[in-house]
């Protein structure tokens, strides 16, 4: 029996001599790693959210520069006050297209543009020609506007090239009648 006691004592001595691994150290390390991972995920989500808000909300809102709008209006009117050189009011005939709604390119239906516009006609007698071609004019406008991306439509600096493209296309559709200017009555991008 003394041998059994000696074996038990030596086994007990070995256990006491071995350093204990404390699960508390593992637990503290695991908690630290978990906290760092959570903070990293939150930071990535915040950066992505800030980017999306900037691109989808702030950039389109800031694209309308009041100075650019004023410059465009002056360019369209040629700096004139709307009167002829003889001091009398020039006769303006406008052909209006109401509420065109399109989904801009690459939006998969998640965004839309609603706009109305008017065409200033060179000759008042051309109004009948424009009215008879209204369906073709609407189709051309829908095609042109839906081919533009949200960024292109939101950028006020790109409105003048858009006006020129629309004017050229519409004048081809209505020949020999001719429009001399395009005006956006409303332009809502959502």
Secondary structure, 3 states (H helix, E strand, C coil): CHHHHHHHHHHHHHHHHCCCCCHHHHHHHHHHHHHHHHHHHHHHHHHHHHHHHHHHHHHHHHCCCHHHHHHHHHHHHCCCCCECCCCCECCCEEEEEEEEEECCECCCCCCCEEEEEEEEECCHHHHHHHHHCHHHHHHHHHHHHHCCEHHHHHCHHHHHHHHHHHHHHHHHHCCCCCEEEEEEEEEEEC
